[in-house]
Amino acid sequence: MIDILLCGCRGVMGKMIAEIAASDRFSSKVRICAGVDIKEGNGEPFPVYRSIDNVTAPVDAVIDFSHPSLLTDVLAYACKYSVPIVLATTGYSAEQKKEISAAAEKIPVFFSPNMSIGVSLVSELIKKAAAALGADYDVEIVEKHHNRKLDAPSGTALMLADSVAEADERELQYVYDRHSERRPRSKNEIGIHSVRGGTIVGEHDVIFAGEDEVITISHSAGSRKIFAFGALRAALFISDKSAGMYSMKDTID
């Protein structure tokens, strides 16, 4: 049994994680012992603090599903108390990713733009496809999310683009907007396109377009529950690890 501090506990994902942590599937393995959120409470069965600096209860791991603006405070808390942390928030800047890397030198950090094990498998499939197909196929990524999502493109779309780039020997350029371009598509581009609408949980299509054939590798999330499951699995996985950077890929190797 591990005790978890849940940051963003009153958000949509925070509430779902708390609910699933209390279910038969996880209740013998994890316990949400405290939460952090600026929103007013709603009868949570654990203490909730407005600031992570006020948390005094000992914890075995932190799950952060809050907001990128809180990253510095969350990492400072985890480093101060040598607590493993699961970062499930998206939209980090390049400077913030450097902060994350620096923290991983001191504590175990589980960082993944998508907490779905299915997306992690798709990422590995994409690497194999990119290595096999090479420059003969143009790569385009289309991601779709609900109309309340703040960042675009999604962290998952960028992760999938990185998977292509990792397997390709060329220096690839990410292109996000072509409406102002009046030129043919170059061979070293990865096009990334964002759709926002309705209540779409999350859909990602990676298109390999070659001569006379198109190969599409897709992932569709039917519910946010898969991300909650993934975050709790990540907390269990990282709870006894040494300092370093970990991701969903490490849980399936």
PAZAPA-4460 file (N, C-alpha, C; in steps of 0.05 Angstrom, whole numbers, plus 32768, in hexadecimal, padded with zeros to 4 digits):
% residues 253
    n_x    n_y    n_z   ca_x   ca_y   ca_z    c_x    c_y    c_z   seq   type   mol
   8011   7FE8   8000   8000   8000   8000   8012   8019   8000     1      M     A
   800D   802B   7FED   801B   8044   7FED   8008   805B   7FF1     2      I     A
   8011   8070   7FFF   8002   8088   8003   8009   809D   7FEE     3      D     A
   7FF4   80A8   7FE1   7FF8   80BA   7FCB   7FEE   80D6   7FD1     4      I     A
   7FFE   80EA   7FCB   7FF5   8106   7FCB   7FEC   810D   7FAF     5      L     A
   7FD3   8115   7FAC   7FC7   811A   7F92   7FC3   8138   7F8D     6      L     A
   7FD4   8143   7F7B   7FD2   8160   7F74   7FBE   8164   7F5E     7      C     A
   7FAC   8177   7F61   7F96   817B   7F4E   7F80   8167   7F54     8      G     A
   7F7C   8162   7F6E   7F69   814D   7F76   7F4C   8154   7F71     9      C     A
   7F45   816D   7F6C   7F2A   8175   7F68   7F24   817B   7F4A    10      R     A
   7F38   8176   7F39   7F33   8178   7F1C   7F26   815E   7F12    11      G     A
   7F1F   815E   7EF9   7F12   8147   7EED   7F22   812E   7EF0    12      V     A
   7F3C   812F   7EE9   7F4D   8118   7EEC   7F54   8111   7F08    13      M     A
   7F57   8125   7F19   7F5C   8121   7F35   7F46   8111   7F43    14      G     A
   7F2D   8119   7F3D   7F16   810B   7F48   7F15   80EE   7F3F    15      K     A
   7F1C   80EA   7F25   7F1B   80CF   7F1A   7F30   80BE   7F27    16      M     A
   7F48   80C9   7F2B   7F5D   80B9   7F37   7F55   80B1   7F53    17      I     A
   7F4A   80C4   7F62   7F42   80BE   7F7E   7F2C   80A8   7F7E    18      A     A
   7F1A   80AA   7F6B   7F05   8096   7F6A   7F10   807A   7F64    19      E     A
   7F22   8079   7F50   7F2D   805F   7F48   7F40   8054   7F5D    20      I     A
   7F4E   8066   7F6B   7F60   805D   7F81   7F51   804F   7F97    21      A     A
   7F37   8057   7F9B   7F27   804B   7FAF   7F18   8032   7FA6    22      A     A
   7F1B   802B   7F8C   7F0C   8014   7F81   7F1A   7FFA   7F89    23      S     A
   7F0C   7FE4   7F85   7F17   7FCA   7F8C   7F32   7FC4   7F7E    24      D     A
   7F35   7FCF   7F66   7F4D   7FCA   7F56   7F66   7FD5   7F63    25      R     A
   7F64   7FEC   7F72   7F7B   7FF9   7F7C   7F7B   7FFD   7F9A    26      F     A
   7F64   7FFA   7FA8   7F62   8002   7FC4   7F75   7FF3   7FD6    27      S     A
   7F7E   7FDB   7FCE   7F91   7FCC   7FDF   7FAE   7FD3   7FD9    28      S     A
   7FB2   7FE5   7FC5   7FCD   7FEC   7FBC   7FD4   8009   7FC1    29      K     A
   7FC0   801B   7FBE   7FC6   8037   7FC1   7FB1   8044   7FD3    30      V     A
   7FB8   805B   7FDE   7FA5   806B   7FEE   7FAB   8089   7FE8    31      R     A
   7F97   8098   7FE1   7F9B   80B5   7FDF   7F9A   80C0   7FFC    32      I     A
   7FB1   80C8   8006   7FB2   80D1   8022   7FAE   80EF   8025    33      C     A
   7FB2   80FE   800F   7FAF   811B   8010   7FAD   8125   7FF3    34      A     A
   7FA2   813D   7FF1   7F9F   814A   7FD6   7FA7   8167   7FD7    35      G     A
   7FAC   8172   7FC0   7FB2   818F   7FBD   7FA1   819A   7FA7    36      V     A
   7F93   81B0   7FAD   7F82   81BD   7F98   7F7A   81D8   7FA2    37      D     A
   7F77   81EB   7F90   7F6E   8206   7F98   7F50   8208   7F98    38      I     A
   7F42   81F4   7F8D   7F24   81F5   7F8D   7F19   81ED   7FA8    39      K     A
   7F01   81F6   7FAD   7EF3   81F0   7FC6   7EED   81D2   7FC8    40      E     A
   7EED   81C7   7FE0   7EEA   81AA   7FE4   7ECE   81A1   7FDF    41      G     A
   7ECC   8186   7FDD   7EB2   817A   7FD8   7EB0   8160   7FE7    42      N     A
   7EB8   8160   8000   7EB6   8148   8011   7EC9   8131   800B    43      G     A
   7EE1   8138   8002   7EF5   8123   7FFD   7EFC   8114   8016    44      E     A
   7F01   80FA   8014   7F07   80E9   802C   7F25   80EC   8034    45      P     A
   7F32   8101   802C   7F4E   8106   8033   7F52   8124   8035    46      F     A
   7F65   812E   8045   7F6A   814B   8048   7F73   8157   802E    47      P     A
   7F69   816F   8028   7F71   817D   800F   7F7D   8198   8017    48      V     A
   7F94   819E   800B   7FA2   81B7   8011   7FA2   81C9   7FF9    49      Y     A
   7FA1   81E3   7FFE   7FA1   81F6   7FE8   7FBD   81FA   7FDC    50      R     A
   7FD1   81F3   7FED   7FED   81F5   7FE4   7FFC   81DC   7FEC    51      S     A
   800D   81D3   7FDA   801D   81BB   7FE0   8031   81C0   7FF7    52      I     A
   8037   81D9   7FFC   8049   81E0   8011   803D   81DA   802D    53      D     A
   8023   81D7   802E   8015   81D2   8048   8012   81B5   804E    54      N     A
   8019   81A3   803B   8016   8187   803F   802B   817D   8053    55      V     A
   8021   8170   8068   8033   8166   807D   8033   8147   807F    56      T     A
   801E   813B   8075   801C   811D   8077   8032   8110   8066    57      A     A
   803E   80FB   8071   8052   80EC   8061   8045   80DE   804A    58      P     A
   8051   80DE   8032   8046   80D1   801B   805C   80C0   800E    59      V     A
   8053   80AC   7FFE   8065   809B   7FF0   8069   80A3   7FD3    60      D     A
   8056   80B2   7FC8   8058   80BB   7FAC   8045   80D3   7FA8    61      A     A
   804B   80E3   7F93   803A   80F9   7F8B   8030   80F4   7F6F    62      V     A
   8017   80F9   7F6B   800C   80F9   7F50   8003   8116   7F4A    63      I     A
   800E   8122   7F36   8007   813E   7F2F   7FF6   813F   7F16    64      D     A
   7FDD   8146   7F19   7FCA   8149   7F02   7FBE   8165   7F05    65      F     A
   7FCF   8179   7F0A   7FC5   8194   7F0F   7FC9   81A7   7EF7    66      S     A
   7FDE   81B7   7EF8   7FE2   81CB   7EE3   8000   81D0   7EE1    67      H     A
   800A   81D5   7EC8   8027   81DA   7EC5   8032   81F0   7ED6    68      P     A
   8022   8204   7EDD   802C   821B   7EED   8034   8212   7F09    69      S     A
   802C   81FB   7F12   8032   81F2   7F2D   804A   81DF   7F2D    70      L     A
   8057   81DB   7F16   806C   81C7   7F15   8083   81CD   7F28    71      L     A
   808C   81E5   7F2A   80A3   81EC   7F3B   809E   81E5   7F58    72      T     A
   8086   81EC   7F62   807E   81E6   7F7D   807C   81C8   7F82    73      D     A
   8070   81BA   7F6F   806C   819D   7F72   8087   818E   7F73    74      V     A
   8099   8196   7F61   80B4   818A   7F60   80C3   8190   7F79    75      L     A
   80C1   81A9   7F83   80CF   81B1   7F9B   80C7   81A0   7FB3    76      A     A
   80AC   819B   7FB5   80A2   818A   7FCB   80AD   816E   7FC8    77      Y     A
   80AC   8162   7FB0   80B5   8147   7FAC   80D3   8144   7FB2    78      A     A
   80E2   8158   7FAA   80FF   8156   7FAF   8105   815A   7FCC    79      C     A
   80F7   816C   7FDA   80FB   8172   7FF6   80F7   8159   8007    80      K     A
   80E2   814A   8000   80DC   8132   8010   80E5   8118   8003    81      Y     A
   80F3   811A   7FED   80FD   8102   7FDE   80E7   80EF   7FD7    82      S     A
   80D2   80FA   7FCC   80BA   80EB   7FC5   80B8   80E6   7FA7    83      V     A
   80B4   80CE   7F9D   80B0   80C9   7F80   8097   80D9   7F77    84      P     A
   8099   80E2   7F5E   8082   80F2   7F53   807A   80E9   7F37    85      I     A
   8060   80E8   7F33   8055   80E2   7F19   804A   80FD   7F0D    86      V     A
   8055   8106   7EF7   804C   811F   7EEA   803A   8117   7ED3    87      L     A
   8020   811C   7ED7   800C   8115   7EC3   8000   812D   7EB5    88      A     A
   800B   8145   7EBB   8001   815D   7EAF   800F   8162   7E94    89      T     A
   8002   816F   7E81   800E   8175   7E67   8011   8193   7E64    90      T     A
   801F   819B   7E4F   8022   81B7   7E49   803B   81C4   7E56    91      G     A
   804F   81B4   7E5D   8067   81BF   7E69   8078   81CD   7E53    92      Y     A
   8085   81E3   7E5C   8097   81F1   7E4A   80B2   81E3   7E49    93      S     A
   80C4   81EC   7E37   80DE   81E0   7E35   80EE   81E4   7E4E    94      A     A
   80EB   81FC   7E5B   80F8   8202   7E74   80EE   81F0   7E8A    95      E     A
   80D4   81EB   7E8B   80C9   81DA   7E9F   80D2   81BD   7E9C    96      Q     A
   80D6   81B4   7E83   80E0   8199   7E7F   80FD   8197   7E89    97      K     A
   810C   81AD   7E89   8126   81AC   7E94   8124   81AA   7EB3    98      K     A
   8110   81B7   7EBF   810C   81B4   7EDB   8106   8197   7EE3    99      E     A
   80F6   818A   7ED2   80EF   816E   7ED7   8107   815C   7ED5   100      I     A
   8118   8161   7EC1   8131   8151   7EBE   8143   8155   7ED6   101      S     A
   8145   816E   7EE0   8156   8174   7EF7   814B   8165   7F10   102      A     A
   8131   8165   7F14   8125   8157   7F2B   812B   8139   7F29   103      A     A
   812B   812E   7F11   812F   8111   7F0E   814B   8109   7F16   104      A     A
   815D   811B   7F19   8178   8115   7F23   8177   8110   7F42   105      E     A
   8161   8118   7F4E   815F   8116   7F6C   814A   8102   7F75   106      K     A
   8135   80FF   7F65   811E   80EE   7F6D   8114   80DF   7F55   107      I     A
   8105   80CA   7F59   80F8   80BC   7F42   80E2   80CE   7F37   108      P     A
   80E2   80D3   7F1D   80CE   80E3   7F0F   80C2   80D3   7EF9   109      V     A
   80A8   80CF   7EFA   8099   80C1   7EE5   808C   80D7   7ED4   110      F     A
   8095   80DA   7EBC   808B   80F0   7EAB   8082   80E5   7E90   111      F     A
   8068   80E7   7E8A   805E   80DE   7E71   8048   80F0   7E68   112      S     A
   8048   80FA   7E4F   8033   810C   7E45   8018   80FD   7E44   113      P     A
   8018   80E3   7E45   7FFF   80D4   7E44   8002   80BC   7E56   114      N     A
   7FEF   80B8   7E68   7FF0   80A3   7E7C   7FE3   8089   7E73   115      M     A
   7FDC   8087   7E5A   7FD1   806F   7E4F   7FE6   805B   7E46   116      S     A
   7FE4   8042   7E4F   7FF7   802E   7E47   7FF4   8028   7E29   117      I     A
   7FDB   802C   7E1F   7FD6   8028   7E02   7FE5   803C   7DF1   118      G     A
   7FE6   8055   7DFA   7FF5   8069   7DEB   8013   8063   7DEB   119      V     A
   801D   8058   7E01   8039   8051   7E03   803F   803B   7DEF   120      S     A
   802D   8028   7DEC   8031   8012   7DD8   8030   801D   7DBC   121      L     A
   801E   8030   7DB7   801C   803D   7D9D   8036   804B   7D96   122      V     A
   8041   8059   7DAA   805B   8067   7DA7   8071   8054   7D9D   123      S     A
   8072   803C   7DA9   8086   8028   7DA1   8080   801E   7D84   124      E     A
   8067   801A   7D7D   8060   8012   7D62   8068   8027   7D4D   125      L     A
   8065   8040   7D55   806C   8056   7D43   808A   8057   7D3E   126      I     A
   8099   8052   7D52   80B6   8051   7D4E   80BE   803C   7D3A   127      K     A
   80B2   8024   7D3C   80B8   800F   7D29   80AF   8016   7D0D   128      K     A
   8097   8022   7D0B   808D   802A   7CF1   809F   803F   7CE4   129      A     A
   80A7   8053   7CF4   80B8   8068   7CE9   80D3   805E   7CE0   130      A     A
   80DE   804B   7CEF   80F8   8040   7CE8   80F6   802F   7CCE   131      A     A
   80DF   8021   7CCB   80DC   8010   7CB3   80D4   8020   7C9A   132      A     A
   80C4   8035   7C9D   80BA   8043   7C86   80CC   8059   7C7D   133      L     A
   80DA   8066   7C90   80EE   807B   7C89   80E3   8092   7C79   134      G     A
   80F4   809E   7C69   80EE   80B7   7C5B   80DA   80B3   7C44   135      A     A
   80D3   809B   7C3D   80C0   8097   7C28   80A3   809D   7C30   136      D     A
   809F   80A1   7C4A   8084   80A6   7C54   8083   80C0   7C64   137      Y     A
   806F   80D1   7C5D   806B   80EA   7C6C   805B   80E3   7C85   138      D     A
   8062   80F1   7C9B   8055   80EC   7CB4   8044   8104   7CBD   139      V     A
   802B   80FF   7CC2   8018   8113   7CCC   800B   8108   7CE6   140      E     A
   8008   811A   7CF9   7FFB   8112   7D13   7FE2   8124   7D17   141      I     A
   7FCC   8117   7D1C   7FB3   8126   7D22   7FAA   811E   7D3E   142      V     A
   7FA7   8132   7D4F   7F9D   812D   7D6A   7F83   813C   7D6F   143      E     A
   7F71   812F   7D7D   7F56   813A   7D83   7F51   8139   7DA1   144      K     A
   7F47   814F   7DAC   7F40   8150   7DC8   7F27   8162   7DCC   145      H     A
   7F1D   8161   7DE4   7F05   8170   7DEC   7F0A   818F   7DEA   146      H     A
   7EF5   819E   7DEB   7EF7   81BB   7DE6   7F01   81CA   7DFE   147      N     A
   7F07   81BD   7E14   7F12   81CB   7E2C   7F30   81C7   7E2F   148      R     A
   7F3C   81B7   7E1E   7F59   81B3   7E20   7F68   81CC   7E19   149      K     A
   7F7B   81D3   7E2A   7F89   81ED   7E27   7FA1   81EC   7E14   150      L     A
   7FB0   81D7   7E14   7FC9   81D7   7E04   7FC4   81C9   7DE9   151      D     A
   7FD3   81D2   7DD5   7FD2   81C7   7DBB   7FEC   81CC   7DAD   152      A     A
   7FF8   81B8   7DA1   7FEF   819C   7D9F   7FF1   818E   7DBA   153      P     A
   7FE4   8178   7DBC   7FE5   8169   7DD5   8001   815E   7DDB   154      S     A
   8006   815A   7DF5   8020   814E   7DFC   8024   8133   7DF0   155      G     A
   800E   8125   7DED   8010   810A   7DE1   8018   810C   7DC3   156      T     A
   800C   811F   7DB5   8014   8123   7D99   8031   8128   7D96   157      A     A
   803C   8139   7DA7   8058   813F   7DA7   8069   8127   7DAE   158      L     A
   805F   8117   7DC1   806D   80FE   7DC8   806F   80EB   7DB1   159      M     A
   8059   80E9   7DA2   8058   80D7   7D8B   806A   80E2   7D74   160      L     A
   806B   80FC   7D71   807D   8108   7D5D   809A   8102   7D65   161      A     A
   80A0   8104   7D7F   80BB   80FD   7D88   80C2   80E0   7D83   162      D     A
   80AE   80CF   7D84   80B3   80B2   7D7F   80BB   80AE   7D62   163      S     A
   80AD   80BD   7D50   80B5   80BC   7D33   80D1   80C6   7D30   164      V     A
   80D7   80DE   7D3B   80F1   80EA   7D38   8107   80D9   7D43   165      A     A
   8102   80CB   7D59   8116   80BA   7D65   811E   80A3   7D53   166      E     A
   810B   8099   7D43   8110   8082   7D32   811A   808A   7D16   167      A     A
   8118   80A4   7D10   8120   80AD   7CF5   813B   80BA   7CF6   168      D     A
   814C   80B4   7CE3   8167   80BE   7CE2   8169   80DB   7CD9   169      E     A
   8153   80E5   7CCD   8154   8101   7CC3   814E   8114   7CDA   170      R     A
   8155   812D   7CD6   814E   8143   7CE9   8132   814D   7CE1   171      E     A
   811E   8146   7CF1   8103   814B   7CEA   80F9   8165   7CF6   172      L     A
   80E7   8173   7CE8   80DC   818C   7CF1   80BE   8189   7CF7   173      Q     A
   80B5   8192   7D0F   8099   8191   7D15   808B   81A9   7D0A   174      Y     A
   8076   81A4   7CFA   8067   81BA   7CED   804B   81BA   7CF8   175      V     A
   8042   81D0   7D04   8028   81D1   7D12   8013   81E0   7D02   176      Y     A
   801B   81F0   7CEF   8007   8201   7CE1   8010   8206   7CC5   177      D     A
   8000   81FD   7CB2   8008   8200   7C95   7FF7   8214   7C86   178      R     A
   7FE4   8221   7C94   7FD2   8231   7C84   7FE0   8249   7C77   179      H     A
   7FF6   8252   7C83   8005   8269   7C78   801B   8260   7C65   180      S     A
   801E   8247   7C61   8034   823D   7C50   802A   8237   7C34   181      E     A
   8038   8241   7C20   8031   823C   7C04   8048   822E   7BF7   182      R     A
   804C   8215   7BFF   8063   8205   7BF4   805C   81E8   7BF8   183      R     A
   8069   81D6   7BE8   8065   81BA   7BEC   806F   81B1   7C08   184      P     A
   8065   819C   7C11   806E   8190   7C2B   808B   8185   7C28   185      R     A
   809D   818C   7C3A   80B8   8182   7C39   80B9   8166   7C45   186      S     A
   80CD   8157   7C3F   80CF   813B   7C48   80D7   8138   7C65   187      K     A
   80E1   814E   7C71   80EA   814C   7C8D   80D6   8157   7CA1   188      N     A
   80BD   8159   7C98   80A9   8164   7CAA   8099   814E   7CB8   189      E     A
   8090   8154   7CD0   807B   8145   7CDE   8065   8159   7CE3   190      I     A
   804E   8156   7CD5   8038   8168   7CD9   8028   8160   7CF2   191      G     A
   8021   8173   7D03   8012   816E   7D1B   7FFA   8180   7D1C   192      I     A
   7FE2   8174   7D1E   7FC9   8183   7D1B   7FB7   817E   7D33   193      H     A
   7FAB   8193   7D3D   7F9A   8191   7D55   7F7D   8197   7D4F   194      S     A
   7F6B   8187   7D5B   7F4E   818B   7D59   7F44   818D   7D75   195      V     A
   7F33   81A1   7D7A   7F27   81A5   7D94   7F08   81A6   7D91   196      R     A
   7EFA   8195   7D9F   7EDD   8196   7D9C   7ECE   8183   7DAF   197      G     A
   7EB7   818B   7DB7   7EA6   8179   7DC7   7EB3   816D   7DDF   198      G     A
   7EAE   8153   7DE3   7EB8   8145   7DFA   7ECC   812F   7DF3   199      T     A
   7EDA   8133   7DDC   7EED   811E   7DD4   7F02   811A   7DE9   200      I     A
   7F05   8103   7DF3   7F19   80FD   7E09   7F35   80FF   7DFE   201      V     A
   7F3A   80F3   7DE8   7F55   80F4   7DDC   7F58   80E0   7DC6   202      G     A
   7F5F   80E9   7DAE   7F63   80D8   7D97   7F7C   80E1   7D89   203      E     A
   7F8D   80CE   7D81   7FA6   80D4   7D73   7FA9   80C1   7D5B   204      H     A
   7FAE   80CD   7D44   7FB3   80BE   7D2C   7FCF   80C6   7D21   205      D     A
   7FE0   80B2   7D1D   7FFA   80B6   7D11   7FF9   80AA   7CF5   206      V     A
   7FFB   80BC   7CE1   7FF7   80B4   7CC5   8012   80B2   7CB6   207      I     A
   8018   809B   7CAB   802F   8098   7C9A   8025   8096   7C7D   208      F     A
   8029   80AC   7C6E   801E   80AD   7C53   8034   80A9   7C3F   209      A     A
   8033   8093   7C30   8046   808D   7C1C   803A   808E   7C00   210      G     A
   8048   8083   7BED   803E   8083   7BD2   802A   806C   7BCF   211      E     A
   8012   8073   7BCA   7FFC   8060   7BC5   7FF3   8050   7BDE   212      D     A
   7FFC   8058   7BF6   7FF2   804B   7C0E   7FF5   805E   7C26   213      E     A
   7FE3   805A   7C39   7FE3   8069   7C52   7FE0   8056   7C69   214      V     A
   7FF2   8059   7C7D   7FF1   8048   7C95   7FEB   805B   7CAC   215      I     A
   7FD6   8054   7CBC   7FCE   8065   7CD2   7FCF   8054   7CEC   216      T     A
   7FDD   805F   7D00   7FDD   8052   7D1A   7FCE   8065   7D2D   217      I     A
   7FB9   805A   7D3A   7FA7   806B   7D49   7FA4   8062   7D66   218      S     A
   7F9C   8075   7D77   7F94   806F   7D92   7F7D   8081   7D99   219      H     A
   7F68   8075   7DA5   7F51   8084   7DAE   7F4B   807E   7DCB   220      S     A
   7F48   8093   7DDB   7F41   8090   7DF7   7F23   8092   7DFB   221      A     A
   7F16   807D   7E04   7EF9   807E   7E08   7EF1   808B   7E22   222      G     A
   7F04   808D   7E35   7EFE   8098   7E4F   7F18   80A2   7E5C   223      S     A
   7F16   80B6   7E6E   7F2D   80BF   7E7C   7F37   80AB   7E91   224      R     A
   7F27   8096   7E96   7F2F   8082   7EA9   7F4A   8076   7EA3   225      K     A
   7F50   8073   7E89   7F6A   8066   7E82   7F81   8077   7E8C   226      I     A
   7F7E   8091   7E8D   7F93   80A2   7E97   7F96   80A0   7EB5   227      F     A
   7F7F   809D   7EC3   7F80   8099   7EE0   7F8D   807F   7EE7   228      A     A
   7F85   8069   7ED9   7F92   804F   7EDD   7FB0   8051   7ED9   229      F     A
   7FB8   805F   7EC3   7FD4   8061   7EBD   7FE4   8071   7ED2   230      G     A
   7FD8   8086   7EDD   7FE5   8096   7EF2   7FE9   8086   7F0B   231      A     A
   7FD5   8076   7F13   7FD8   8066   7F2B   7FEC   804F   7F27   232      L     A
   7FEC   8043   7F0F   8000   802F   7F08   801C   803B   7F0A   233      R     A
   801E   8054   7F00   8038   8061   7F00   8042   8066   7F1D   234      A     A
   802F   806E   7F2E   8037   8073   7F4A   8040   805A   7F58   235      A     A
   8033   8044   7F52   803B   802A   7F5D   8056   8022   7F52   236      L     A
   805A   8026   7F39   8073   801F   7F2C   808B   802F   7F37   237      F     A
   8087   8048   7F3B   809E   805A   7F41   80A3   805C   7F5F   238      I     A
   8091   8051   7F70   8093   8055   7F8D   80AD   8049   7F99   239      S     A
   80B9   8035   7F8C   80D1   802A   7F97   80E9   802D   7F85   240      D     A
   80E7   803F   7F72   80FD   8043   7F5F   8112   8057   7F69   241      K     A
   8129   8056   7F5E   813E   8069   7F64   813B   8082   7F53   242      S     A
   814A   8097   7F59   8148   80B0   7F4A   814C   80AB   7F2C   243      A     A
   813D   80BA   7F1C   813F   80B7   7EFF   8125   80BF   7EF2   244      G     A
   8125   80BE   7ED7   810D   80C5   7EC7   8101   80AB   7EBE   245      M     A
   80E7   80A8   7EC1   80D8   8091   7EB9   80BF   8099   7EA9   246      Y     A
   80B5   8086   7E98   809E   808C   7E88   808D   8073   7E85   247      S     A
   8077   8075   7E77   8066   805E   7E73   8074   8047   7E65   248      M     A
   8087   804E   7E54   8097   8039   7E47   80A5   8026   7E5A   249      K     A
   80AE   8031   7E71   80BC   8021   7E85   80A9   800C   7E92   250      D     A
   808F   8012   7E92   807D   7FFF   7E9E   8075   7FE7   7E8D   251      T     A
   807C   7FE9   7E73   8075   7FD3   7E61   808E   7FC5   7E56   252      I     A
   80A5   7FCE   7E5C   80BE   7FC1   7E52   80C1   7FA6   7E5F   253      D     A
***
